[in-house]
Amino acid sequence: MTTSSKPIRLDRYLASVTDYSRNDAKKLIKSGDICVDGRAVCDPAQLIAADADVTLMGNALRPPGPRYLMLNKPQGVVCAARDRRHSTVLDLLDEDNPERLHVAGRLDIDTTGLVLLTDDGGWSHAITSPQRRCWKTYYVETAEVIPERCIEHFARGVFLKDDKARTLPAELTIIEDRSARLKICEGRYHQVKRMFGAEGNAVIRLHREAIGYIHLDTDLAEGEYRALSTDEVASVFE
């Protein structure tokens, strides 16, 4: 996990945790509106500690460093930085510099559930790389009855149209005739839908419940988000 422990220039810090440009940050600092550990600082080049208490006009600013967020994605929202026709996951965030965040494991527009967002590239790679075998858990509802044979087929891996290799082994647990829980450790295009499609079935509802050891917080309503705990962030590397 990336951490930030080195002292940082105050103007760079302010630009990293707010929407101010570096030049605007310098002007703001010189105006005397920034306090560090309770004392006004007017020098943009002042070095501050990573854990310093920084306020802007009396309002506390977040510490510098990577951000790790979980979001409960609703239907109709896309996992993209911008989209001309639809709302994006970034539109749901009340964060400074949201454009610096990216999704660690996208969901389709009609799929709901857990989305992780971060500005830590190494952390997101650990989630999305098939070599890391980070399991993603989905609740699935289908149009037709799910036959028992799918458990064995998915565990062995299935060939998807236009793909040259089988899917990696997946764990399918049938809940009722037309509902199941599926765990996969890769993220091919529309993979869950295509896996059931290969069995002659159609997915009519898809909801991601967990990524690795990180489970969607049941207290989050659709469209809401929260920061991950330290343990949740670290679990990606376990």
BABAMI-306271 format. One record per residue (C-alpha): residue number from 1; residue in one letter; z, x, y. Coordinates in Angstrom, 2 decimals, padded with zeros to 5 digits, always signed. Each point is the difference from the previous one (the first is absolute). Layout:
BEGIN
[atom NUM, 'a', [Z, X, Y]]
...
END
This chain:
BEGIN
[atom 1, 'm', [+000.00, +000.00, +000.00]]
[atom 2, 't', [-000.90, +001.28, +003.43]]
[atom 3, 't', [+002.91, +000.52, +002.38]]
[atom 4, 's', [+000.24, +001.09, +003.60]]
[atom 5, 's', [+002.92, +002.38, +000.74]]
[atom 6, 'k', [-001.41, +002.40, +002.62]]
[atom 7, 'p', [+000.69, -000.55, +003.70]]
[atom 8, 'i', [-002.85, -001.74, +001.78]]
[atom 9, 'r', [-001.15, -000.10, +003.63]]
[atom 10, 'l', [+001.20, -003.12, +001.75]]
[atom 11, 'd', [-003.47, -001.01, +001.22]]
[atom 12, 'r', [-001.44, +000.38, -003.50]]
[atom 13, 'y', [+002.89, -001.99, -001.44]]
[atom 14, 'l', [-000.49, -002.82, +002.49]]
[atom 15, 'a', [-003.75, -000.17, -000.68]]
[atom 16, 's', [+000.65, -000.11, -003.76]]
[atom 17, 'v', [+002.45, -002.90, +000.06]]
[atom 18, 't', [-001.50, -002.14, +002.77]]
[atom 19, 'd', [-003.44, -001.11, +001.15]]
[atom 20, 'y', [+000.10, +002.38, +002.97]]
[atom 21, 's', [-002.56, +002.80, +000.19]]
[atom 22, 'r', [+001.27, +003.57, +000.30]]
[atom 23, 'n', [-000.81, +000.03, +003.74]]
[atom 24, 'd', [+001.68, -003.35, +000.59]]
[atom 25, 'a', [+003.01, +001.22, -001.96]]
[atom 26, 'k', [+000.33, +003.01, +002.28]]
[atom 27, 'k', [-000.05, -002.23, +003.10]]
[atom 28, 'l', [+002.59, -002.32, -001.51]]
[atom 29, 'i', [+002.32, +002.88, -000.84]]
[atom 30, 'k', [-000.28, +001.46, +003.49]]
[atom 31, 's', [+000.95, -003.39, +001.43]]
[atom 32, 'g', [+003.44, +000.34, -001.60]]
[atom 33, 'd', [-000.26, -003.03, -002.29]]
[atom 34, 'i', [+000.63, +001.99, -003.21]]
[atom 35, 'c', [+003.47, +000.89, -001.25]]
[atom 36, 'v', [+000.73, +002.37, -002.89]]
[atom 37, 'd', [+003.47, -000.29, -001.55]]
[atom 38, 'g', [+001.14, -001.91, +003.05]]
[atom 39, 'r', [-001.33, +002.40, +002.64]]
[atom 40, 'a', [-003.10, -000.44, +002.14]]
[atom 41, 'v', [-002.72, +002.57, -000.75]]
[atom 42, 'c', [-002.85, +000.54, +002.47]]
[atom 43, 'd', [-001.73, +002.98, -001.63]]
[atom 44, 'p', [-002.89, -001.04, -002.31]]
[atom 45, 'a', [+000.19, +003.38, -001.76]]
[atom 46, 'q', [+003.68, -000.43, -000.90]]
[atom 47, 'l', [+000.50, +000.52, -003.74]]
[atom 48, 'i', [+002.06, -002.68, -001.69]]
[atom 49, 'a', [+001.50, -000.18, -003.47]]
[atom 50, 'a', [-001.63, -002.21, -002.62]]
[atom 51, 'd', [+003.17, -002.12, -000.16]]
[atom 52, 'a', [+000.51, -000.23, +003.77]]
[atom 53, 'd', [+000.95, -003.37, +001.51]]
[atom 54, 'v', [-002.88, -000.74, +002.39]]
[atom 55, 't', [-000.16, -003.05, +002.25]]
[atom 56, 'l', [-002.71, -001.32, +002.31]]
[atom 57, 'm', [+001.40, -002.07, +002.86]]
[atom 58, 'g', [+003.07, -000.60, -002.14]]
[atom 59, 'n', [-001.93, -001.00, -003.14]]
[atom 60, 'a', [+000.44, +002.19, -003.08]]
[atom 61, 'l', [-003.16, +001.58, -001.44]]
[atom 62, 'r', [-000.56, +000.64, -003.67]]
[atom 63, 'p', [+000.34, +003.59, -001.26]]
[atom 64, 'p', [-003.23, +001.98, -000.47]]
[atom 65, 'g', [-001.36, +000.42, -003.48]]
[atom 66, 'p', [-001.86, -001.98, -002.67]]
[atom 67, 'r', [+000.34, -003.76, -000.27]]
[atom 68, 'y', [+000.22, -001.91, -003.27]]
[atom 69, 'l', [-000.29, -003.80, +000.10]]
[atom 70, 'm', [-000.27, -002.86, -002.49]]
[atom 71, 'l', [-001.86, -003.16, +000.98]]
[atom 72, 'n', [-000.31, -003.36, -001.73]]
[atom 73, 'k', [-003.72, -000.60, +000.45]]
[atom 74, 'p', [-001.23, -003.60, +000.32]]
[atom 75, 'q', [-003.38, -001.29, -001.10]]
[atom 76, 'g', [-002.82, +000.38, +002.53]]
[atom 77, 'v', [+001.25, +003.33, +001.34]]
[atom 78, 'v', [-001.99, +003.16, -000.71]]
[atom 79, 'c', [+001.32, +003.50, -000.72]]
[atom 80, 'a', [-002.01, +001.71, +002.71]]
[atom 81, 'a', [+000.58, +001.60, +003.39]]
[atom 82, 'r', [-002.26, -002.57, +001.69]]
[atom 83, 'd', [-002.22, -002.89, -000.97]]
[atom 84, 'r', [-002.20, -002.22, +002.18]]
[atom 85, 'r', [+000.59, -003.18, -001.98]]
[atom 86, 'h', [+003.47, +000.23, -001.48]]
[atom 87, 's', [+003.53, +001.03, +000.90]]
[atom 88, 't', [+001.05, +003.38, -001.40]]
[atom 89, 'v', [+003.31, +001.24, -001.35]]
[atom 90, 'l', [+000.35, +002.12, +003.16]]
[atom 91, 'd', [-000.17, -003.19, +002.10]]
[atom 92, 'l', [+003.22, -001.12, -001.71]]
[atom 93, 'l', [+001.97, +003.06, +001.09]]
[atom 94, 'd', [+002.19, +000.30, +003.07]]
[atom 95, 'e', [-000.21, +003.81, +000.02]]
[atom 96, 'd', [-000.97, +002.68, +002.46]]
[atom 97, 'n', [-003.29, +001.71, -000.82]]
[atom 98, 'p', [-000.80, -002.31, -002.96]]
[atom 99, 'e', [-003.47, +001.55, -000.26]]
[atom 100, 'r', [+001.62, +003.16, -001.39]]
[atom 101, 'l', [+001.20, -001.91, -003.06]]
[atom 102, 'h', [-002.12, -000.54, -003.10]]
[atom 103, 'v', [+000.36, -002.09, -003.15]]
[atom 104, 'a', [+001.13, +001.73, -003.18]]
[atom 105, 'g', [-001.82, -002.18, -002.52]]
[atom 106, 'r', [-002.11, -002.80, +001.46]]
[atom 107, 'l', [-000.05, -003.65, -001.01]]
[atom 108, 'd', [-002.94, -002.41, +000.12]]
[atom 109, 'i', [-000.08, -002.59, +002.77]]
[atom 110, 'd', [+001.09, -002.80, -002.38]]
[atom 111, 't', [+002.69, +002.06, -001.79]]
[atom 112, 't', [+003.57, -000.31, +001.25]]
[atom 113, 'g', [+003.12, +002.10, -000.31]]
[atom 114, 'l', [+001.21, +003.56, +000.41]]
[atom 115, 'v', [-001.89, +002.33, +002.32]]
[atom 116, 'l', [+001.34, +003.43, +000.92]]
[atom 117, 'l', [-000.94, +001.60, +003.32]]
[atom 118, 't', [+000.67, +003.56, +001.11]]
[atom 119, 'd', [-001.23, +002.89, +002.10]]
[atom 120, 'd', [+000.94, +002.50, -002.72]]
[atom 121, 'g', [-003.22, +000.92, -001.83]]
[atom 122, 'g', [+001.68, +001.91, -002.82]]
[atom 123, 'w', [+002.31, -002.90, -000.76]]
[atom 124, 's', [-002.83, -002.53, -000.13]]
[atom 125, 'h', [-002.06, +002.33, -002.23]]
[atom 126, 'a', [+002.86, +000.03, -002.51]]
[atom 127, 'i', [-000.29, -003.79, -000.15]]
[atom 128, 't', [-003.77, -000.34, -000.21]]
[atom 129, 's', [-000.96, +002.98, -002.20]]
[atom 130, 'p', [-000.63, -001.11, -003.63]]
[atom 131, 'q', [+001.29, +003.38, -001.18]]
[atom 132, 'r', [+003.47, -000.88, +001.30]]
[atom 133, 'r', [+000.11, -003.17, -002.15]]
[atom 134, 'c', [+001.78, -002.06, +002.67]]
[atom 135, 'w', [+000.26, -003.45, -001.56]]
[atom 136, 'k', [-000.92, -003.09, +002.02]]
[atom 137, 't', [+001.37, -003.34, -001.20]]
[atom 138, 'y', [-001.88, -003.26, +000.59]]
[atom 139, 'y', [+000.75, -003.64, -000.67]]
[atom 140, 'v', [-003.23, -001.67, -001.15]]
[atom 141, 'e', [-001.09, -003.61, -000.43]]
[atom 142, 't', [-003.29, -000.74, -001.73]]
[atom 143, 'a', [-002.46, -002.86, -000.36]]
[atom 144, 'e', [+000.06, +000.09, -003.81]]
[atom 145, 'v', [+002.66, +000.60, -002.66]]
[atom 146, 'i', [+000.77, +003.71, -000.43]]
[atom 147, 'p', [-000.48, +000.89, -003.69]]
[atom 148, 'e', [+002.44, +002.35, -001.74]]
[atom 149, 'r', [-002.85, +002.43, -000.74]]
[atom 150, 'c', [-000.02, +001.00, +003.69]]
[atom 151, 'i', [+003.31, +001.83, -000.49]]
[atom 152, 'e', [-001.61, +002.41, -002.46]]
[atom 153, 'h', [-003.31, +000.21, +001.89]]
[atom 154, 'f', [+001.69, +000.91, +003.28]]
[atom 155, 'a', [+002.30, +002.52, -001.73]]
[atom 156, 'r', [-003.08, +001.69, -001.49]]
[atom 157, 'g', [-001.99, -000.19, +003.22]]
[atom 158, 'v', [-003.05, -002.14, +000.72]]
[atom 159, 'f', [-003.49, +000.81, +001.23]]
[atom 160, 'l', [-000.76, -001.56, +003.36]]
[atom 161, 'k', [-003.54, -000.73, +001.11]]
[atom 162, 'd', [-001.67, +003.01, +001.65]]
[atom 163, 'd', [+002.91, +002.31, -000.92]]
[atom 164, 'k', [-000.59, +002.83, -002.46]]
[atom 165, 'a', [+003.56, +000.34, -001.31]]
[atom 166, 'r', [+002.59, -002.41, -001.32]]
[atom 167, 't', [+002.86, -000.99, +002.21]]
[atom 168, 'l', [+003.18, +001.97, -000.57]]
[atom 169, 'p', [+002.51, -001.68, -002.34]]
[atom 170, 'a', [+001.65, -003.02, +001.64]]
[atom 171, 'e', [+002.99, -002.14, -000.93]]
[atom 172, 'l', [-000.54, -003.75, -000.20]]
[atom 173, 't', [+002.87, -002.46, -000.47]]
[atom 174, 'i', [-001.04, -003.64, -000.47]]
[atom 175, 'i', [+002.43, -002.36, +001.76]]
[atom 176, 'e', [-001.66, -003.37, -000.65]]
[atom 177, 'd', [-003.44, -001.12, -001.18]]
[atom 178, 'r', [-001.64, +000.83, +003.33]]
[atom 179, 's', [+002.40, +002.45, +001.61]]
[atom 180, 'a', [+000.91, +003.60, -000.72]]
[atom 181, 'r', [+001.40, +003.20, +001.41]]
[atom 182, 'l', [-002.29, +003.03, -000.03]]
[atom 183, 'k', [+000.90, +003.64, +000.65]]
[atom 184, 'i', [-002.81, +002.47, +000.76]]
[atom 185, 'c', [+000.10, +003.63, +001.14]]
[atom 186, 'e', [-003.36, +000.27, +001.74]]
[atom 187, 'g', [-001.72, -001.89, +002.77]]
[atom 188, 'r', [-003.65, -000.65, -000.73]]
[atom 189, 'y', [-001.94, -002.46, +002.12]]
[atom 190, 'h', [+001.24, -003.57, -000.77]]
[atom 191, 'q', [+001.45, +001.45, -003.19]]
[atom 192, 'v', [+002.35, -002.78, -001.10]]
[atom 193, 'k', [-002.60, -002.70, +000.61]]
[atom 194, 'r', [-002.65, +002.02, -001.83]]
[atom 195, 'm', [+002.29, +000.68, -002.97]]
[atom 196, 'f', [+000.57, -003.71, -000.54]]
[atom 197, 'g', [-003.66, -000.63, +000.72]]
[atom 198, 'a', [-000.88, +002.35, -002.86]]
[atom 199, 'e', [+001.99, -002.36, -002.23]]
[atom 200, 'g', [-001.92, -003.04, +001.24]]
[atom 201, 'n', [+002.78, -001.20, +002.28]]
[atom 202, 'a', [+000.33, -000.37, +003.79]]
[atom 203, 'v', [+003.00, +000.91, +002.15]]
[atom 204, 'i', [+000.94, -002.85, +002.34]]
[atom 205, 'r', [+003.17, +001.54, +001.43]]
[atom 206, 'l', [+001.02, +003.65, +000.31]]
[atom 207, 'h', [+003.26, +001.27, +001.47]]
[atom 208, 'r', [+001.24, +003.60, -000.01]]
[atom 209, 'e', [+003.71, +000.22, -000.74]]
[atom 210, 'a', [+000.65, +003.73, -000.20]]
[atom 211, 'i', [-001.41, +003.49, +000.47]]
[atom 212, 'g', [+001.84, +002.48, -002.17]]
[atom 213, 'y', [+003.73, -000.61, +000.50]]
[atom 214, 'i', [-000.58, -001.74, +003.34]]
[atom 215, 'h', [+000.27, -003.78, -000.39]]
[atom 216, 'l', [-001.00, -002.53, +002.63]]
[atom 217, 'd', [+003.10, -001.09, +001.88]]
[atom 218, 't', [+000.55, -003.68, -000.79]]
[atom 219, 'd', [+001.55, -000.45, +003.47]]
[atom 220, 'l', [-003.35, +000.76, +001.65]]
[atom 221, 'a', [-002.02, -003.09, +000.86]]
[atom 222, 'e', [-003.79, +000.27, -000.05]]
[atom 223, 'g', [-001.11, +002.17, +002.90]]
[atom 224, 'e', [+003.40, +001.67, +000.41]]
[atom 225, 'y', [+000.75, +003.67, -000.58]]
[atom 226, 'r', [+002.84, +002.52, +000.00]]
[atom 227, 'a', [+000.53, +003.74, -000.21]]
[atom 228, 'l', [+000.51, +001.47, -003.45]]
[atom 229, 's', [+003.38, +001.42, -000.90]]
[atom 230, 't', [+000.40, +003.73, -000.62]]
[atom 231, 'd', [+000.33, -000.67, -003.74]]
[atom 232, 'e', [-003.17, -002.12, -000.04]]
[atom 233, 'v', [-001.98, +002.73, +001.74]]
[atom 234, 'a', [+001.27, +002.68, -002.36]]
[atom 235, 's', [-000.68, -002.12, -003.11]]
[atom 236, 'v', [-003.74, +000.63, +000.34]]
[atom 237, 'f', [+000.53, +003.60, -001.16]]
[atom 238, 'e', [+002.32, -000.82, -002.92]]
END
